[in-house]
Amino acid sequence: MPIVECLKSELDMAAAADRPDADPDRMTAWISDPNREPATQFFTKGLERQIAYAIEDLLRK
């Protein structure tokens, strides 16, 4: 399974479990923003931030 699909799956499962650190809409808004802030500034901690780090890493490649 590609990394992005795996990360999305993790986020979806966390959101389904009603975890406060997992908001798919917030992640979608962040990744869609052409002027997005770095993950370290936009997300404070938790699953969202870890996924954002992975996305930034993929975008650098």
MARFIMAR-638435 format. One record per residue (C-alpha): x, y, z; residue in one letter; residue number from 1; chain. Coordinates in nm, 2 decimals, decimal comma, always signed. Last residue first. Example, Ala and Ser with C-alpha at 12.3 -4.5 7.8 and 13.67 -1.06 7.14 Angstrom:
2
<px->+1,37 | py->-0,11 | pz->+0,71 | rest->S | nr->2 | kette->A>
<px->+1,23 | py->-0,45 | pz->+0,78 | rest->A | nr->1 | kette->A>
END
This chain:
61
<px->+1,13 | py->+1,41 | pz->-0,33 | rest->K | nr->61 | kette->A>
<px->+1,04 | py->+1,72 | pz->-0,12 | rest->R | nr->60 | kette->A>
<px->+0,67 | py->+1,66 | pz->-0,16 | rest->L | nr->59 | kette->A>
<px->+0,71 | py->+1,31 | pz->+0,00 | rest->L | nr->58 | kette->A>
<px->+0,88 | py->+1,46 | pz->+0,31 | rest->D | nr->57 | kette->A>
<px->+0,62 | py->+1,73 | pz->+0,34 | rest->E | nr->56 | kette->A>
<px->+0,35 | py->+1,46 | pz->+0,33 | rest->I | nr->55 | kette->A>
<px->+0,53 | py->+1,25 | pz->+0,59 | rest->A | nr->54 | kette->A>
<px->+0,56 | py->+1,55 | pz->+0,82 | rest->Y | nr->53 | kette->A>
<px->+0,19 | py->+1,63 | pz->+0,77 | rest->A | nr->52 | kette->A>
<px->+0,11 | py->+1,27 | pz->+0,87 | rest->I | nr->51 | kette->A>
<px->+0,30 | py->+1,31 | pz->+1,19 | rest->Q | nr->50 | kette->A>
<px->+0,14 | py->+1,65 | pz->+1,26 | rest->R | nr->49 | kette->A>
<px->-0,21 | py->+1,51 | pz->+1,21 | rest->E | nr->48 | kette->A>
<px->-0,13 | py->+1,21 | pz->+1,43 | rest->L | nr->47 | kette->A>
<px->-0,03 | py->+1,41 | pz->+1,73 | rest->G | nr->46 | kette->A>
<px->+0,12 | py->+1,75 | pz->+1,79 | rest->K | nr->45 | kette->A>
<px->+0,08 | py->+2,13 | pz->+1,74 | rest->T | nr->44 | kette->A>
<px->-0,01 | py->+2,13 | pz->+1,37 | rest->F | nr->43 | kette->A>
<px->+0,02 | py->+2,45 | pz->+1,16 | rest->F | nr->42 | kette->A>
<px->+0,37 | py->+2,56 | pz->+1,27 | rest->Q | nr->41 | kette->A>
<px->+0,56 | py->+2,24 | pz->+1,26 | rest->T | nr->40 | kette->A>
<px->+0,36 | py->+2,12 | pz->+0,96 | rest->A | nr->39 | kette->A>
<px->+0,50 | py->+2,41 | pz->+0,76 | rest->P | nr->38 | kette->A>
<px->+0,25 | py->+2,67 | pz->+0,66 | rest->E | nr->37 | kette->A>
<px->+0,04 | py->+2,63 | pz->+0,35 | rest->R | nr->36 | kette->A>
<px->+0,06 | py->+2,88 | pz->+0,06 | rest->N | nr->35 | kette->A>
<px->-0,08 | py->+2,65 | pz->-0,20 | rest->P | nr->34 | kette->A>
<px->-0,35 | py->+2,54 | pz->+0,05 | rest->D | nr->33 | kette->A>
<px->-0,48 | py->+2,20 | pz->-0,05 | rest->S | nr->32 | kette->A>
<px->-0,26 | py->+2,01 | pz->+0,20 | rest->I | nr->31 | kette->A>
<px->-0,38 | py->+2,22 | pz->+0,49 | rest->W | nr->30 | kette->A>
<px->-0,75 | py->+2,21 | pz->+0,39 | rest->A | nr->29 | kette->A>
<px->-0,73 | py->+1,83 | pz->+0,35 | rest->T | nr->28 | kette->A>
<px->-0,56 | py->+1,79 | pz->+0,69 | rest->M | nr->27 | kette->A>
<px->-0,83 | py->+2,01 | pz->+0,86 | rest->R | nr->26 | kette->A>
<px->-1,11 | py->+1,81 | pz->+0,69 | rest->D | nr->25 | kette->A>
<px->-0,95 | py->+1,48 | pz->+0,79 | rest->P | nr->24 | kette->A>
<px->-0,94 | py->+1,58 | pz->+1,16 | rest->D | nr->23 | kette->A>
<px->-0,73 | py->+1,35 | pz->+1,38 | rest->A | nr->22 | kette->A>
<px->-0,59 | py->+1,48 | pz->+1,71 | rest->D | nr->21 | kette->A>
<px->-0,93 | py->+1,48 | pz->+1,89 | rest->P | nr->20 | kette->A>
<px->-0,97 | py->+1,11 | pz->+1,85 | rest->R | nr->19 | kette->A>
<px->-1,32 | py->+1,01 | pz->+1,77 | rest->D | nr->18 | kette->A>
<px->-1,24 | py->+0,65 | pz->+1,69 | rest->A | nr->17 | kette->A>
<px->-1,36 | py->+0,72 | pz->+1,34 | rest->A | nr->16 | kette->A>
<px->-1,12 | py->+1,01 | pz->+1,32 | rest->A | nr->15 | kette->A>
<px->-0,83 | py->+0,78 | pz->+1,42 | rest->A | nr->14 | kette->A>
<px->-0,94 | py->+0,52 | pz->+1,16 | rest->M | nr->13 | kette->A>
<px->-0,96 | py->+0,79 | pz->+0,89 | rest->D | nr->12 | kette->A>
<px->-0,62 | py->+0,93 | pz->+0,98 | rest->L | nr->11 | kette->A>
<px->-0,45 | py->+0,58 | pz->+0,98 | rest->E | nr->10 | kette->A>
<px->-0,62 | py->+0,51 | pz->+0,64 | rest->S | nr->9 | kette->A>
<px->-0,50 | py->+0,84 | pz->+0,50 | rest->K | nr->8 | kette->A>
<px->-0,14 | py->+0,76 | pz->+0,62 | rest->L | nr->7 | kette->A>
<px->-0,16 | py->+0,42 | pz->+0,45 | rest->C | nr->6 | kette->A>
<px->-0,29 | py->+0,57 | pz->+0,13 | rest->E | nr->5 | kette->A>
<px->-0,02 | py->+0,83 | pz->+0,13 | rest->V | nr->4 | kette->A>
<px->+0,25 | py->+0,56 | pz->+0,20 | rest->I | nr->3 | kette->A>
<px->+0,15 | py->+0,34 | pz->-0,10 | rest->P | nr->2 | kette->A>
<px->+0,00 | py->+0,00 | pz->+0,00 | rest->M | nr->1 | kette->A>
END
